[in-house]
Amino acid sequence: MSAICGIVRFDGKPVDSSELETLVESSPYRGPEGVGYQLHENAGFAHLALHVTPDSAHEKQPLVSADGRYVLVADVRLDNRDEFLGKLGIRKDVDRSSQILI
């Protein structure tokens, strides 16, 4: 099973990347296949990948909508993944190198 973690500051204070890294480091066994980060002002999320199915080996998270308004990070099975991502404006073939990562 993979893991997700995040920090949301409702007072508007920015999230520091080291805070997310501390959360990730607390569970190294959950992310042996890699860690994806998304950091934006007062919110930050991380996905610790543990691939257990052939499909999961190709997943890169967090996913970000084209306009940057939505971020999706989850350890779930989505039967209607393409439809769901389409409604959020997230293309599954997006080049992940263009995301704001830490």
SVG drawing of the C-alpha trace seen along z (x, -y; Angstrom):
<svg xmlns="http://www.w3.org/2000/svg" viewBox="-16 -34 30 40">
<polyline fill="none" stroke="black" stroke-width="0.4" points="0.0,0.0 1.2,-3.5 0.8,-6.4 -0.2,-10.1 0.4,-13.0 -0.2,-16.7 -0.2,-19.9 -2.8,-22.6 -2.5,-25.9 -5.8,-27.7 -4.0,-30.8 -2.4,-31.3 1.2,-30.7 3.3,-29.0 4.2,-25.3 8.0,-24.7 9.3,-21.8 11.3,-20.5 8.0,-19.9 6.7,-17.6 10.1,-15.9 10.0,-15.2 6.5,-13.5 7.8,-11.4 11.0,-10.3 8.8,-8.9 7.6,-6.1 10.3,-5.2 8.9,-1.7 5.8,-3.2 7.6,-4.9 10.3,-2.6 9.2,-3.3 9.5,-7.1 7.9,-10.1 6.0,-12.9 5.5,-16.3 3.2,-19.2 3.7,-22.5 1.7,-25.6 1.7,-28.5 -0.3,-27.3 -0.7,-23.6 1.7,-20.8 1.1,-17.1 3.2,-14.0 2.5,-10.6 4.8,-7.8 4.6,-5.1 4.5,-1.4 3.6,0.3 1.4,3.4 -0.3,3.7 1.1,3.4 -1.1,0.2 0.3,-1.4 3.9,-1.2 3.0,-4.0 1.2,-6.4 2.8,-9.6 1.2,-11.7 0.2,-14.2 -1.9,-15.1 -2.5,-18.7 -5.3,-20.2 -4.3,-22.2 -5.3,-25.5 -3.5,-24.5 -6.8,-24.8 -7.1,-21.1 -4.6,-18.6 -5.3,-14.9 -3.3,-12.6 -4.8,-9.3 -4.2,-5.6 -7.4,-4.4 -8.8,-2.3 -10.7,-4.5 -12.7,-2.5 -13.7,-5.6 -10.3,-7.2 -10.3,-8.8 -13.7,-10.3 -12.9,-11.6 -9.6,-13.2 -11.3,-14.7 -13.9,-16.4 -11.0,-17.9 -9.1,-19.0 -6.3,-16.6 -4.7,-14.8 -3.1,-11.5 -0.4,-11.9 0.8,-15.3 4.5,-15.7 5.1,-15.6 8.4,-17.6 6.4,-20.8 4.7,-20.5 5.9,-22.6 7.7,-19.9 10.1,-20.1"/>
</svg>
